[in-house]
Amino acid sequence: MSIQLILLPGWAFGTAALQPLCDALGEQLPNLDVTIAPLPELADADAWLDELDRHLPRDAWLAGWSLGGMLASKLAARRVDTCPGLITFASNPCFRACGQWPEAMPAEAFDTFHEAFRLDAEQTLKRFCSLCSRGAVDVRTLSRQLQVSQLQSPVAVLDAGLQLLAKLDGREALLGYFGPQLHVFAEADALVPVAAAGALRNWLPGTRVEVMPKASHALPLERADELAVLVANFIQGYAA
């Protein structure tokens, strides 16, 4: 019997960024049916979650990278019993720091980035690839791979994604979802502080939280094979 897994990419990236992980998962777990679902192409940030809920099949494991992981968490909590499991990669419950969750990107840094995007989207997207690959063993190669997999979406759609990153708070969703959870962080992540892993362990005692050593924010692309082993073993433990 096949197990269905939906993968959601991060902000500004298309499905190609997760294809290496998808291929590696297929090798690790042949009965795993993996689908990479693109993020909504909507300028209305508040409609993204409803759009995913309408179009993604139920009874599938939900997994996501960064913003994709935040949306997967919200969707898992909404679906409850019709979501058998949740997995996130380099995904913080709150991407932009707030008083109750300081283990995130400083608010001033995020707001500066958002304003830069609105002034010059093209250059800011290039910079974003560099930030995602910072901390990797081969930064230049990874950055080029990320640039190739970036979306050619309207600026309004990408801006809506940034709005979501700024305001989404997944803490209550993670607390309210009772299925198995695996959250994988990257030790050298320049966008999601590794301290978020410890904060999440404290917030959800007993939940599986892993830190991948010497990995960048782009760990699903950078370390696809290692991540696939971790994910496949986790899913298999609950599918047996």
Phi and psi in degrees as a GROMACS rama.xvg file:
@    title "Ramachandran Plot"
@    xaxis  label "Phi"
@    yaxis  label "Psi"
@TYPE xy
-79.4043  152.325  SER-2
-111.75  131.667  ILE-3
-99.0455  134.151  GLN-4
-131.479  128.411  LEU-5
-104.714  128.498  ILE-6
-107.857  130.889  LEU-7
-112.542  129.496  LEU-8
-75.7754  174.897  PRO-9
-88.1894  176.833  GLY-10
-57.8318  134.573  TRP-11
73.8312  3.39787  ALA-12
-115.73  147.002  PHE-13
-91.6964  -170.72  GLY-14
-67.5046  -23.6175  THR-15
-61.0561  -29.3959  ALA-16
-65.0417  -24.4743  ALA-17
-104.414  1.44791  LEU-18
-63.0208  -42.0564  GLN-19
-58.7192  -38.737  PRO-20
-67.687  -41.3616  LEU-21
-58.8033  -45.7737  CYS-22
-64.815  -42.2179  ASP-23
-66.5539  -36.3712  ALA-24
-65.2663  -38.3312  LEU-25
-62.7595  -35.0912  GLY-26
-72.1215  -36.8759  GLU-27
-74.206  -36.2038  GLN-28
-137.955  88.4749  LEU-29
-58.8988  -26.1663  PRO-30
-88.4582  10.5877  ASN-31
-93.9318  121.389  LEU-32
-97.681  102.249  ASP-33
-101.842  130.347  VAL-34
-124.034  130.821  THR-35
-96.3322  115.307  ILE-36
-102.683  127.549  ALA-37
-67.4308  154.226  PRO-38
-72.3206  154.966  LEU-39
-58.5371  145.031  PRO-40
-100.164  64.4787  GLU-41
-123.299  139.934  LEU-42
-83.8673  -10.7507  ALA-43
-95.1292  103.744  ASP-44
-59.7327  -34.54  ALA-45
-70.4745  -13.1307  ASP-46
-95.1414  -5.81104  ALA-47
-62.263  -46.7586  TRP-48
-65.3468  -41.7497  LEU-49
-62.3386  -38.8051  ASP-50
-63.5147  -43.6183  GLU-51
-64.1673  -41.7844  LEU-52
-63.4123  -35.1894  ASP-53
-70.9084  -35.4799  ARG-54
-104.775  -19.4775  HIS-55
-87.1761  136.857  LEU-56
-64.4565  149.186  PRO-57
-85.9138  173.303  ARG-58
61.5309  26.407  ASP-59
-117.156  143.884  ALA-60
-61.8644  142.825  TRP-61
-113.162  132.15  LEU-62
-141.128  150.806  ALA-63
-160.828  155.16  GLY-64
-103.266  125.836  TRP-65
55.9092  -116.394  SER-66
-58.3156  -37.0756  LEU-67
-60.3697  -36.2192  GLY-68
-69.9493  -35.9802  GLY-69
-65.3349  -41.9397  MET-70
-69.0005  -38.3461  LEU-71
-61.7595  -38.7444  ALA-72
-63.4263  -45.556  SER-73
-62.7169  -40.9872  LYS-74
-70.0622  -38.4414  LEU-75
-61.5486  -43.3344  ALA-76
-65.4106  -34.2455  ALA-77
-70.6265  -38.7909  ARG-78
-84.4092  -23.2506  ARG-79
50.9076  -106.347  VAL-80
-69.907  -16.0229  ASP-81
-93.1664  9.47621  THR-82
-120.485  108.62  CYS-83
-72.4027  -16.2491  PRO-84
-175.273  158.675  GLY-85
-131.881  134.866  LEU-86
-136.167  134.175  ILE-87
-128.173  151.304  THR-88
-125.087  124.14  PHE-89
47.4312  45.0753  ALA-90
-123.565  120.03  SER-91
-95.3334  140.171  ASN-92
-54.3836  -36.3436  PRO-93
-127.254  117.035  CYS-94
-74.854  -40.5976  PHE-95
-97.0296  128.498  ARG-96
-62.2123  144.857  ALA-97
-139.635  173.554  CYS-98
-58.9373  -34.173  GLY-99
-87.6341  -11.4632  GLN-100
-144.316  79.1271  TRP-101
-76.4891  -13.0281  PRO-102
-81.1197  62.3073  GLU-103
-152.875  -179.104  ALA-104
-62.9113  130.286  MET-105
-53.5909  138.531  PRO-106
-56.56  -40.6369  ALA-107
-64.2549  -40.1419  GLU-108
-65.5471  -41.6188  ALA-109
-64.5398  -46.7045  PHE-110
-62.8247  -36.4306  ASP-111
-65.3414  -42.0617  THR-112
-62.922  -44.5085  PHE-113
-62.2505  -42.0806  HIS-114
-66.11  -39.3411  GLU-115
-62.4341  -38.8802  ALA-116
-62.406  -42.7222  PHE-117
-67.6958  -27.2274  ARG-118
-83.6532  -37.0096  LEU-119
-153.218  86.1262  ASP-120
-62.3558  -42.6873  ALA-121
-61.4063  -49.3493  GLU-122
-67.7662  -35.5177  GLN-123
-68.726  -35.1096  THR-124
-66.1052  -37.9304  LEU-125
-63.6443  -42.7848  LYS-126
-63.3743  -36.0847  ARG-127
-62.9101  -39.4305  PHE-128
-61.5555  -38.7323  CYS-129
-65.4923  -40.344  SER-130
-65.6047  -40.6961  LEU-131
-64.5212  -33.0639  CYS-132
-92.4577  -8.70004  SER-133
-60.4413  131.772  ARG-134
99.1679  -10.0337  GLY-135
-76.3154  161.908  ALA-136
-66.2632  -42.9891  VAL-137
-120.409  86.7489  ASP-138
-63.7931  -45.3437  VAL-139
-63.0229  -46.4398  ARG-140
-64.0813  -43.8553  THR-141
-64.1142  -40.9236  LEU-142
-61.7402  -41.0797  SER-143
-65.2558  -41.1972  ARG-144
-61.5003  -39.7495  GLN-145
-66.3165  -40.5533  LEU-146
-61.7255  -38.533  GLN-147
-64.9009  -32.7611  VAL-148
-92.6647  4.35551  SER-149
-70.3938  149.73  GLN-150
-75.203  153.846  LEU-151
-106.704  49.323  GLN-152
-83.1824  157.116  SER-153
-58.753  148.191  PRO-154
-57.225  -36.7185  VAL-155
-62.2369  -35.6137  ALA-156
-70.1007  -45.456  VAL-157
-64.6451  -36.7473  LEU-158
-64.5574  -37.5557  ASP-159
-61.9964  -36.8066  ALA-160
-64.0937  -39.748  GLY-161
-66.1939  -36.5251  LEU-162
-60.4423  -40.707  GLN-163
-65.0011  -44.0116  LEU-164
-58.013  -34.8671  LEU-165
-72.7159  -34.3724  ALA-166
-111.505  -16.7297  LYS-167
-64.9681  134.182  LEU-168
-129.765  106.583  ASP-169
-94.4611  6.65828  GLY-170
-61.3384  -47.7324  ARG-171
-68.4511  -33.9207  GLU-172
-63.4209  -43.9026  ALA-173
-65.6548  -37.081  LEU-174
-69.9072  -31.9482  LEU-175
-89.668  -8.04701  GLY-176
-95.54  123.242  TYR-177
-101.969  3.8405  PHE-178
-78.9509  174.64  GLY-179
-63.7211  139.317  PRO-180
-130.421  137.38  GLN-181
-129.377  125.155  LEU-182
-123.77  118.864  HIS-183
-110.719  124.297  VAL-184
-110.731  163.004  PHE-185
-111.598  130.387  ALA-186
-61.6083  -37.7826  GLU-187
-103.92  22.6711  ALA-188
-61.6156  126.549  ASP-189
-89.3301  -5.8703  ALA-190
-115.449  -34.3921  LEU-191
-117.084  106.418  VAL-192
-56.7832  137.529  PRO-193
-62.2401  -19.8076  VAL-194
-61.5027  -20.7286  ALA-195
-62.957  -28.684  ALA-196
-62.9657  -46.4835  ALA-197
-65.6531  -39.0296  GLY-198
-63.6565  -37.9116  ALA-199
-70.2771  -36.8109  LEU-200
-60.5332  -40.0957  ARG-201
-69.7595  -34.8672  ASN-202
-73.0162  -36.4657  TRP-203
-127.757  72.2059  LEU-204
-56.9381  134.474  PRO-205
94.5158  -14.1539  GLY-206
-79.9082  144.606  THR-207
-75.2094  115.61  ARG-208
-126.126  125.033  VAL-209
-122.323  149.962  GLU-210
-120.685  122.148  VAL-211
-88.1613  116.93  MET-212
-61.8984  142.802  PRO-213
53.0726  37.4625  LYS-214
-114.192  151.826  ALA-215
-94.3948  179.779  SER-216
-61.0046  -27.7746  HIS-217
-87.5678  34.858  ALA-218
-58.8035  -31.0985  LEU-219
-62.3513  -26.439  PRO-220
-93.7742  -42.4899  LEU-221
-67.8206  -41.4429  GLU-222
-126.135  46.0173  ARG-223
-57.3335  -43.5887  ALA-224
-65.5451  -45.8792  ASP-225
-64.3048  -41.2592  GLU-226
-65.8598  -37.6599  LEU-227
-62.4316  -40.2854  ALA-228
-61.9187  -45.2717  VAL-229
-62.4874  -46.8505  LEU-230
-67.0166  -45.1833  VAL-231
-61.8916  -43.233  ALA-232
-63.5965  -38.5889  ASN-233
-66.0345  -48.7248  PHE-234
-62.8088  -43.57  ILE-235
-61.2301  -32.9874  GLN-236
-64.4829  -24.9959  GLY-237
-103.036  -13.6486  TYR-238
-93.2387  -10.9006  ALA-239
